[in-house]
């Protein structure tokens, strides 16, 4: 697609997200809060499905990973040791013409001069460092001793709790500590919908290992993480791997890969997989004065482990799921006339609602009662939605637009009015093909669950 077509595609996606209850601008009735977003009913389900599946494959299905839920408020000494207090900055400039505040490293140049992307002006201030962390005060007095920070990443709580987790879990290297949680960065210029936000959520794994295992595990986790995105339904052809050049990596990294996705606004990072060596643990050993080492019972060695870190953004992955799922095709309306159908082709395991239930007529008591029975049968197994309003074709379209993969229609055949052999059967409709099949009600849970997973 061309640049204009991609921009139009993104406009449609943003519009759908608000119209159908995926994502809202935070504090919208007060003019909105820039770079902060609220997830609506469907967005919350989609986000939770993503996080739950990540936790399932990264923690529960493995013997070598345990979980942690660290605090958001962070001791300043932790972030001083990690380097965030002194170096977690972006270069910032101001446009003297339109007063916009901009990142200096993202300005385009024209005829050798930096240019404001908003007004085109070239009257810009000199770049100056801007710390990205949110600072707050703890306790009743506002003095330097009461300073704390909203964590800029989830990783540091894993590093400072490494010894406690090691002692209680009794794991042997290599093993990992996983965490899903909120992080906060005071971005100079939040942009591209939810892609770059000031409040966001991360899914991180710190996988500790012996030094000689680091590079092999870096390759292993890169492969595992690409497989994860394929399993949640993101097209492999839109995923790309960037081997980050040494000069662009953090100085302590021996290798970093970025898993990128082709968003309508360009190819951008979904996840980083980095071999961070023993830098983080060593920094906290030096600053905290407490041992964060590992004793190998077999070799009788004591050493500070190295770590490989797959770090994914929840909000970026949700946005990738939405962008990848959005599609338009043609389908007949109630009168047989072809019309444009908006359909979200979520993988069934990610879809916010798995199955919609429709009585053919809302004023036929027997149909409604049977539909409610089907709802009660499926509800313990999956998220379902009951809809009896409007023509059946319109109800299908509403569910297509939010990505519901299956629809069950209760009709007169279900009641046995067109032959006893069809009694207690329903029509099961597939979202993508729009094909329908006749299924016994008692078989619905097992059949739909097999299609979801």
N, C-alpha and C positions, 0 to 999 in steps of 0.2 A: 504494500500500500504506500501511497505518497504521504508526505508530511501532513498535508491537509486532511487526507483520509484518516490517518492515525489520530489526529487531533479530534476529528469528528467522532471517531470510534470511542475515544476516551470520554468525550462529552456525553455520549449515550450511556456509557458504563456508569459514570458519576450520577447521571439522572436516574438510572434504574436503581442504583444503590439507595438513593433517598426515597424514591417513589415506592419501592417494595420493602423498605425497612431493613436494609443491610447496614448502612452507615449514615449517620447524621453529623452535621457540623456541631461541635460542642457549644453549648450556650447560645444556640442560634437565635433565640428570641431576644437576646441582648446584643445582637450584631456578630456573634460568633467569637471564638477564641482561636487565634491563628495557630495552626500546627497541632491542634488537639481535636480528637474525634470521639464520638460515642457510637457504639455498635447497637443497632436496633435488634428486634426479635430474631430475624433471620441471620443477621450478621453474628449475633452471639452464638447461635447454634453452629454456624459454619466455623467460627473461631474455636469453639469448644471441641468440635469434631477433629479439627486439625491438631490441637494440643493433646487430646486424648490418644489419637493415633500415634503421634510422636512419642508420647510417654510409653505407649504399649510396645512399640518396636525398639525403643532406645533403652528402656529400663526393665519392664516386666518380662519381656521375652529373652532377657539375657541374664546370665549368672554373674557377670563381671561389672555391672553398673548398679549403683544405688542412687537414691534421690536426696535432695536438700531443698528447703524452702527458706532462703535467707531473708533478712530484714531489708527494707527499702532504705531506711535511715542508716547512714554509714558514718562511722567514726572518721574524723579527718585524718588521723594517723594512718589509717588503711590506705586512703587515697593519696596521701603524701608518699608512702612507700611505693605504691604502684606507679607513681609518676603523674597521676591525673591532676593533682593540685598545681604542679609546675608546668606541665607540658600539654595538657588536654585542651588545646586551643585551635581555633581557625583564624586565618588572616582576614580581617574585616576592613572594609572601606565604606565611606559615605559618599553619596552623590550630592554635590552642593546645589544642584538644580532642582531635582525632584525629592530630595531628602531621603531617598531609599537607602537602606542599609544592606550591604552586599558582601558576599564572600569574594575576596580578591583572587583566589585561585580558580574561580569559575567565570571570570569576566572574559568576554570575547574582545579581540583586538581588531581595529580597523585602521589601516594605514599606519600600523605601528603604535597606535595609541589605544589604551584601554577605554572601553565604552560601556556606559550604563545600559543594561538590557531593557529598562523600563522606558526611559525618555530619549535614549541615544546620546545623552550628554557625555562629555569627556572631562568635565571638571570634577575630579574625584580626589578625595583625601588620600594621604599616604596609608598604606596598610598597617594595621596594628593588631596585636594578638587579642583574641576574645575567648575567655575561658567558657567552656560549654556546660559546666556543671551548675546545677541549682543549689544554692546555699540556703540554709535555714538556721533557726535558733532553737535550741532545746532548753526547756526550763524557763524560769521566770525572769532571769536577767539576760539582757542582750550584751554580752561581752565576748571577747575572743574565745574564752574557755567553753562557751555554750554553742559554738558553731558545729553544725553537722551538715551533711550533704545528702540529697536524694541520689541514690546510686546511678552512675552513668552506664553501668553494665552489671550483669549478674555474676560475672566470673569471680570478682574479688572475694565475695563471701564464701565461695567454694575453696579458694586458696587458704583463707585464714581459718577455715574449719577443717582443713585437710587432716590434721592429726586426730581431731575428735572423731571424724567419720572413720578414719583408718582403725582407730582403737575399738570402736563399737561394732564395726562391720566385719572385722577380721579378714579383710580381703588381701589377696596376694597380687603383686604386679603381674601383668598390667590390669588395671581396673579403672572405672570411671565414676565420677559424681555428676549427676544431671540436675538441671534446674530449669524451671519455667517461671518467669516473673517479669514484673514491670521494671523499666529503666527510664531515665529522664536525661535529655540533652537540650540545652537552650540554643537550638539551631538558629543561626543568623537569618536564614531564609528558608523556612519550611516550604515544600513544594511537591508537585506531582501527587496530589490527593493525599492518600495516607502513606505514601512511600517514605517521605522524610518528615517525621513528626517530632514534636517535643516530648511527648509521652508515648511510649511504645512498649512492646513486650518481646522478650527474647526466649528462645529455647536453646540452651547451651549445655554442652558436655565437656568436662575437663577429664581427659583420659590419660592417666598417669602411667608411666612406663620406665624401663631402663633406657639409658642414653642410646645404646646401640639399636633399640627397637623403634626409635622415633621416625625415621624416614619411611620404613615399611608400614608403620601404622598410619602415617599421613596418607599414603596411597590407599590403604585399606579404607579409611574413613571417607575419603573422597568418593570412592566407588559406592560405599554404603549410602552416602547422602544423596547421590544422584539417583540411586535406586528408590529411595524414599519418595522423591518428587515424582518419579514415574508411577509409583504405587498409589499416590493420591490423585492421579489423573492429569498431571501437567505434561504437556506434549514434549517429548524428548527433543524434537527438532527446534523447539524454542529455548532449550537449555544449552548453555555454553560454559565451558571451563576456561578460566583465565589463570595461567601460571604467572603469578605476580613476580615481576622482575626484582632482583635483589635490591636495587637502588630504591624501589618503591615499597619494600617490605619494612616492617618494624625492625630495628637494629638487632633485636634478640631472636628474630625468627630465622630458622634454617630452611623454611619452605612454607609458602602460603598459596592456596588456590582459592579463587573466587568462583562460586557457582552463580552464573548470571542468567537472567531471563529476559526475553524480548518483550518488554512492555510496549504499549502504543507510543509512549514517550521516549523510547530508546532502550538499549540493552543496559540493564542495571543489576547490581549485586543482590542476590537473594540470601546468600550464606557464604561465610568464610570458613575455610578449613586450614588451620595454621599449626605448625610445629613450633611451639613457643619455648622450647628447651626447658631449662630449670629457672628461667629468669624470675618468674613471679614468686615462686616459693623462696628463692634466695633473697629477693628483696624484702620479704616479710620476716625472714630469719634475721637479716641485718637490722631491720628497723624495730622489730618486736623483741628480739633477744631470746626467742623461744625456738626450740628445735622443731623443724618440720621435715624430718628425714624418715627414711624407711629402712628397716633392718631385714635383710634377706636371710631367712633361717637356713637355707641350703648352702649358700656361699659364705655366710657369716660377714657379709659386707653391710656397711651402713652408708647411705648416700641420699642426697636430695633427688627425688624423681624428676624426670622430664615430663612434658605434657603435650598432647595433641588436642586441639580445641576445634570441634565443629560448632560454629555459632550461627544460628538462624534467627531471622526476624519473623515473629508471628504475623505482624501486620503486613509485612511485605509478602509473605507466603499467602496470606488471605487475599491480598490484592492480585497476586499472580493467579490464584485459583479463579477469581472472578473474571479477570481478563481472558484467561484461557478458556473459560466455560462459555463466554458470551458468543452467541451466534444468531444469525437471522436466516430463515428459510421461508418457504411458501407452504401453506396448508389451506384446505378448503374450509370456509365458514359454514354456518348452518344451512345455507342455501346452495352450497356447492361451489361458490365463487372463491377463487384463490386469493389469499391475502397474506401479507407478511407476518410471519410468526417469530417473535423473539423467544429464544430458548436458551436457558443456562444449562450447558451439558456437563454438570458436575459429575465426577465419579460418584456412584451411589454411596460409598462409605463416607464421602465428604458432604453430601447433600444435606442441607438444614432439615428438610422434611423428607422422609423416605417414601411415604405412601400417602396419597390423598384418597378419601372415601366419599363417594357420591351416591346418594339415593337418586334414582332417575327423576322422581317427582317429590317435591317437598310436601305436597298436600295429600299424599297417599300414606296413611298411617302405617300400614304394614311394611312398606318400603323403608320408611324412616326407622322403624323399630329394628328391622333386620340390619340396616346400615350401622346403627348404634351397636348392635351385637358384634359386627365385624370390627368396629373401632375398638371395642373392649377386648376382642381377641388379639389384635395386633399391638395395642398400646404397650403391654409389658415388654415387647421385643424391640420396639423401634419408635421413633418420633413420627406420629401420624397427624393428619389434619382432616377434619370433617367439614364438608362444604355442601350446602343444599340450595344455594342461591343462584338463580339464573339458569340459562340454557346450559345443557351439559357440555356443549362445545366451548362456551365461554369459560366454564369452570376448568376445562382442560387447559385452555390458553393461560389462565391465571397461574396454574401450577407449572406449566412449561417455563413461564417467565421467571420463576423463582428456583427452578432446577429440580423439582420433585420428580424422581425417576419413574415412579409407578403410580397408577391410578386404578382404583377398584370401583366399579359401578354396580350398584344393586338395582336390578330391573325386574320386570314381571316374570322372566324365566326363573329368577331366583326364588320366586314365590310358588313356582310349579304351575303357573297359569298356562304355559305352553308345552306341557309335558312333564311328567314326574321325573323323567331321567335328568332334567335340568334343575330340579329343585335343589336349593342350597348350593348353587353354583353362581359365580359372579364373572364379570368381564374384567380381566387384568390388562391394562394398557401400558405399553412401554413408551416413555417420553421421546426417545430419540427416533425410533422407527415409526411411532404412532400405531403400530400393529397391536391387535387385541387377541387375547386367547381366553377360552372358557376354563375356569379353574374351580374346583370344589373349595368351599369356604374353609373346611378343616385343613386343607393343604396349603393355605395362604402363608402362614408364618414361616414354615420351613422353605417354601419356594422363594419368597421374597428375600429372606435372610441369605439364601445361597447366591442370589443375584447381587446383593449388597457387598458381600465379602469376596 
